[in-house]
Amino acid sequence: MQIPSTVLVALQFIFIFLLAMPLNAFFPKTLSSSLALALLLGGILLALWAAIYLRVKNFSVMPEPVSHGTLICTGPYALIRHPMYSAVLMCAIGALLAHGQWHRVVYVVILAAVLYMKIQREEAMLGQVYADYASYQKRTSAIIPYIY
């Protein structure tokens, strides 16, 4: 049984919310909270950079490709295929460090699993929509440049 895309997106946003609250934990007090803030800001900047290259006509929170979209292979997409998911994970790890509550590791793991399922679904569909997607996959990493 395949989980519906709407459920994956809802789970993604639920765990982002659970990781982020309360926001005051991101104000640097220690080395780990400074690193947390750096990851949060880095994730936000990566998401903005990706959004600039995606433009409105290609953006969707759903894993299904938008109709009349184009395959973007420039900007952050030249390094990784899913910079938005990378940004979410950077912010999630930052939130984990900021809050210092290690039970939140479970939230990060669940969020990563949800994003992994979205990536699998999205890549299968992108391969059907764009003839050159397979070659794009071979030359770029999924979410961590040069690693995965």
Rosetta silent file (secondary structure, phi, psi, omega in degrees, C-alpha in Angstrom):
SEQUENCE: MQIPSTVLVALQFIFIFLLAMPLNAFFPKTLSSSLALALLLGGILLALWAAIYLRVKNFSVMPEPVSHGTLICTGPYALIRHPMYSAVLMCAIGALLAHGQWHRVVYVVILAAVLYMKIQREEAMLGQVYADYASYQKRTSAIIPYIY
SCORE:     score description
SCORE:     0.000 S_00000001
   1 L     0.000  130.991  179.894    0.000    0.000    0.000 S_00000001
   2 L   -97.064  133.743  178.765    1.339    3.392   -0.994 S_00000001
   3 L   -71.823  131.279  179.295    0.816    6.352    1.335 S_00000001
   4 L   -59.846  146.063 -179.554   -1.090    9.163   -0.452 S_00000001
   5 H   -56.798  -38.810 -179.511    0.993   12.232   -1.334 S_00000001
   6 H   -62.895  -34.790  177.581   -1.280   14.487    0.704 S_00000001
   7 H   -69.323  -41.857  177.629   -0.573   12.383    3.803 S_00000001
   8 H   -60.598  -43.887  179.325    3.194   12.570    3.176 S_00000001
   9 H   -65.668  -42.997  178.027    3.026   16.351    2.843 S_00000001
  10 H   -61.131  -44.403  177.858    0.864   16.672    5.975 S_00000001
  11 H   -61.621  -41.928  178.543    3.306   14.497    7.947 S_00000001
  12 H   -56.751  -49.051 -178.023    6.205   16.568    6.675 S_00000001
  13 H   -70.337  -34.163  176.852    4.637   19.797    7.943 S_00000001
  14 H   -61.693  -46.262 -177.128    3.550   18.266   11.261 S_00000001
  15 H   -74.999  -28.620  172.046    7.091   17.136   12.063 S_00000001
  16 H   -62.679  -45.436  178.965    8.591   20.437   10.911 S_00000001
  17 H   -61.429  -47.702 -178.978    6.237   22.188   13.345 S_00000001
  18 H   -60.643  -36.152  179.892    7.041   19.763   16.183 S_00000001
  19 H   -73.895  -34.767 -173.116   10.764   20.299   15.661 S_00000001
  20 H   -78.661  -30.733 -172.915   10.598   24.085   15.426 S_00000001
  21 L   -82.352  142.287  -12.149    8.545   24.928   18.500 S_00000001
  22 L   -78.700  148.377 -175.090    9.297   26.918   20.597 S_00000001
  23 H   -68.945  -23.662 -177.845   11.240   29.290   18.334 S_00000001
  24 H   -65.075  -13.012  177.948   13.075   31.036   21.188 S_00000001
  25 H   -68.403  -15.521 -177.959   15.375   28.006   21.438 S_00000001
  26 H   -83.640   -5.610  178.056   17.189   29.270   18.331 S_00000001
  27 L   -78.038  120.778 -172.340   18.655   32.303   20.079 S_00000001
  28 L   -59.113  126.965  174.796   22.349   31.459   20.632 S_00000001
  29 L  -127.461  -29.055 -176.939   23.334   30.759   24.222 S_00000001
  30 L  -136.094  176.272  177.262   25.854   27.959   23.705 S_00000001
  31 H   -60.443  -41.282 -179.197   27.995   26.495   20.949 S_00000001
  32 H   -67.823  -34.840  178.249   25.273   24.002   20.071 S_00000001
  33 H   -74.390  -27.799  173.786   22.644   26.746   19.838 S_00000001
  34 H   -67.994  -41.609  176.142   25.013   28.778   17.633 S_00000001
  35 H   -65.134  -39.111  177.978   25.403   25.748   15.367 S_00000001
  36 H   -60.428  -45.639  179.263   21.641   25.289   15.480 S_00000001
  37 H   -64.321  -40.100  178.068   21.109   28.866   14.352 S_00000001
  38 H   -62.180  -42.652  177.764   23.702   28.426   11.574 S_00000001
  39 H   -65.861  -41.037  178.258   21.908   25.301   10.331 S_00000001
  40 H   -61.546  -50.166 -179.548   18.541   27.048   10.498 S_00000001
  41 H   -65.554  -39.913  176.767   19.785   30.078    8.568 S_00000001
  42 H   -61.675  -41.792  177.850   21.681   27.862    6.110 S_00000001
  43 H   -64.239  -41.411  178.749   18.544   25.817    5.512 S_00000001
  44 H   -64.972  -43.972  179.412   16.463   28.936    4.969 S_00000001
  45 H   -64.089  -40.899  177.584   19.027   30.368    2.532 S_00000001
  46 H   -62.569  -42.838  178.850   19.213   27.071    0.626 S_00000001
  47 H   -62.908  -41.815  178.125   15.406   26.965    0.388 S_00000001
  48 H   -65.096  -42.374  178.567   15.307   30.556   -0.899 S_00000001
  49 H   -60.169  -45.510  179.121   18.073   29.831   -3.432 S_00000001
  50 H   -64.590  -40.720 -179.361   16.160   26.777   -4.659 S_00000001
  51 H   -63.294  -37.181  178.026   12.890   28.729   -4.813 S_00000001
  52 H   -60.848  -42.668 -179.221   14.514   31.386   -6.999 S_00000001
  53 H   -76.288  -31.398  178.811   15.543   28.718   -9.509 S_00000001
  54 H   -69.613  -41.433 -173.295   12.249   26.822   -9.314 S_00000001
  55 H    63.736  168.116 -174.651   10.096   29.879   -9.878 S_00000001
  56 H   -63.257  -38.023 -173.717    6.370   29.767   -9.217 S_00000001
  57 H   -68.025  -19.120  179.987    5.476   27.619  -12.237 S_00000001
  58 H  -104.827   -9.900 -172.760    7.574   24.678  -10.982 S_00000001
  59 L   -80.796  135.973  172.825    6.934   24.931   -7.224 S_00000001
  60 L  -162.097  143.542  175.009    4.755   22.434   -5.394 S_00000001
  61 L   -82.050  -13.395  179.831    4.874   20.793   -1.979 S_00000001
  62 L   -81.216  149.537  179.749    3.441   17.653   -3.567 S_00000001
  63 L   -72.945  -17.161  179.666    5.848   15.045   -4.966 S_00000001
  64 L   -72.123  135.682  177.652    3.991   14.924   -8.287 S_00000001
  65 L   -62.034  144.602  178.289    5.568   17.089  -11.010 S_00000001
  66 L   -74.752  148.006  177.869    3.547   20.169  -11.918 S_00000001
  67 L   -69.820  143.271 -179.630    1.950   20.220  -15.345 S_00000001
  68 L    65.419   21.489  176.753    3.822   22.361  -17.858 S_00000001
  69 L   -82.411  174.353  176.072    6.863   22.423  -15.569 S_00000001
  70 L  -129.622  153.496  177.538   10.477   22.203  -16.669 S_00000001
  71 L   -78.059  120.316 -179.289   13.393   20.204  -15.322 S_00000001
  72 L   -96.274  124.332 -178.778   15.651   22.596  -13.405 S_00000001
  73 L  -128.430   18.711 -178.829   19.353   21.635  -13.445 S_00000001
  74 L  -118.995  173.305 -178.285   20.976   24.969  -12.530 S_00000001
  75 H    62.828 -136.716 -179.765   21.701   26.796   -9.285 S_00000001
  76 H   -65.362  -22.921 -179.703   21.419   24.447   -6.298 S_00000001
  77 H   -72.399  -10.966  174.001   19.857   21.869   -8.628 S_00000001
  78 H   -76.996  -21.952 -179.391   23.234   21.511  -10.359 S_00000001
  79 L   -99.781  -42.544 -177.380   24.589   20.027   -7.094 S_00000001
  80 E  -138.787  147.173 -177.281   21.584   18.220   -5.626 S_00000001
  81 L   -78.222  -23.982 -174.746   18.263   17.113   -7.026 S_00000001
  82 L  -131.617   65.195 -178.368   16.208   18.008   -3.943 S_00000001
  83 H   -64.152  -27.669  177.670   17.610   21.161   -2.305 S_00000001
  84 H   -65.382  -41.605  178.045   14.260   21.944   -0.659 S_00000001
  85 H   -67.750  -37.335  175.819   14.352   18.610    1.171 S_00000001
  86 H   -60.659  -42.572  179.775   17.998   19.258    2.084 S_00000001
  87 H   -62.799  -42.200  178.502   16.963   22.627    3.498 S_00000001
  88 H   -61.334  -44.015 -179.663   14.197   21.030    5.555 S_00000001
  89 H   -67.378  -37.854  176.037   16.634   18.487    6.991 S_00000001
  90 H   -60.051  -46.742  179.264   19.214   21.186    7.790 S_00000001
  91 H   -64.157  -37.643  179.786   16.565   23.145    9.686 S_00000001
  92 H   -65.118  -42.487  178.379   15.363   19.976   11.431 S_00000001
  93 H   -67.754  -37.947  174.893   18.866   19.133   12.660 S_00000001
  94 H   -60.365  -42.521  178.340   19.267   22.759   13.741 S_00000001
  95 H   -63.901  -40.426  178.401   16.026   22.500   15.690 S_00000001
  96 H   -59.501  -46.107  178.824   17.203   19.292   17.315 S_00000001
  97 H   -67.391  -39.786 -177.829   20.407   21.003   18.468 S_00000001
  98 H   -63.458  -41.934 -176.363   18.610   24.181   19.539 S_00000001
  99 H   -81.646  -27.480  178.430   16.128   22.408   21.744 S_00000001
 100 L    63.077   19.286  177.941   18.575   19.910   23.184 S_00000001
 101 L  -105.230  107.160 -169.439   15.771   17.454   23.792 S_00000001
 102 H   -72.525  -11.108  172.689   17.000   14.175   22.430 S_00000001
 103 H   -66.537  -19.185  178.533   13.535   12.657   22.162 S_00000001
 104 H   -70.713  -11.137  174.039   13.230   14.960   19.128 S_00000001
 105 H   -56.994  -37.434  178.197   15.642   12.641   17.318 S_00000001
 106 H   -59.793  -41.991  178.528   12.554   10.516   16.683 S_00000001
 107 H   -61.143  -44.378 -179.782   10.914   13.505   14.949 S_00000001
 108 H   -63.527  -42.436  179.890   13.968   14.008   12.737 S_00000001
 109 H   -63.936  -43.818  178.805   14.070   10.313   11.839 S_00000001
 110 H   -65.108  -43.827  177.720   10.366   10.277   10.965 S_00000001
 111 H   -59.816  -44.399  178.439   10.714   13.490    8.961 S_00000001
 112 H   -62.126  -39.118  178.733   13.708   12.028    7.084 S_00000001
 113 H   -65.837  -41.313  177.851   11.716    8.857    6.349 S_00000001
 114 H   -62.829  -45.348  179.087    8.781   10.906    5.031 S_00000001
 115 H   -63.965  -37.948  177.382   11.119   12.936    2.812 S_00000001
 116 H   -61.049  -43.521  178.022   12.771    9.735    1.585 S_00000001
 117 H   -63.690  -39.990  177.800    9.349    8.365    0.559 S_00000001
 118 H   -64.059  -42.109  179.176    8.558   11.638   -1.199 S_00000001
 119 H   -60.979  -45.281 -179.675   11.901   11.526   -3.039 S_00000001
 120 H   -59.899  -45.887 -179.689   11.279    7.954   -4.206 S_00000001
 121 H   -66.052  -46.652 -177.583    7.821    8.842   -5.509 S_00000001
 122 H   -61.902  -44.552 -177.615    8.933   12.127   -7.036 S_00000001
 123 H   -67.331  -35.418  177.029   11.928   10.637   -8.828 S_00000001
 124 H   -62.603  -42.477 -179.210    9.867    7.818  -10.321 S_00000001
 125 H   -73.479  -38.962  178.715    7.415   10.352  -11.755 S_00000001
 126 H   -63.029  -36.470  176.768   10.106   12.808  -12.884 S_00000001
 127 H   -63.315  -29.847  177.978   11.759    9.941  -14.775 S_00000001
 128 H   -79.705  -31.362 -175.493    8.487    9.381  -16.633 S_00000001
 129 H   -85.104  -39.431 -174.769    7.944   13.072  -17.410 S_00000001
 130 L  -114.136  118.522 -177.361   11.494   14.138  -18.381 S_00000001
 131 L   -61.289  -32.312 -177.347   13.484   11.992  -20.819 S_00000001
 132 L   -93.815   12.329 -178.501   16.819   13.343  -19.556 S_00000001
 133 H   -66.169  -36.503 -179.645   16.039   12.816  -15.836 S_00000001
 134 H   -61.477  -41.482  178.867   18.066    9.568  -15.673 S_00000001
 135 H   -70.330  -34.130  175.741   21.222   11.339  -16.857 S_00000001
 136 H   -63.049  -41.672  178.050   20.526   14.179  -14.397 S_00000001
 137 H   -61.188  -38.524 -177.780   20.277   11.586  -11.588 S_00000001
 138 H   -68.047  -29.974 -175.509   23.652   10.115  -12.566 S_00000001
 139 H   -98.958   -3.377  179.440   25.479   13.432  -12.358 S_00000001
 140 L  -130.905  155.258  173.841   23.901   14.807   -9.155 S_00000001
 141 E   -84.674  161.487 -178.884   23.357   13.636   -5.594 S_00000001
 142 L   -73.235  -57.463 -175.197   19.849   13.425   -4.145 S_00000001
 143 L  -134.998  -19.382  179.237   20.158   15.619   -1.016 S_00000001
 144 L  -122.952  113.473 -175.687   23.805   15.782    0.155 S_00000001
 145 L   -51.805  131.727  175.696   26.298   16.959   -2.485 S_00000001
 146 L    66.490    2.438 -177.497   28.798   14.260   -3.529 S_00000001
 147 L  -119.661  -60.492  178.985   27.512   11.875   -0.811 S_00000001
 148 L  -145.313    0.000    0.000   23.832   10.938   -1.330 S_00000001
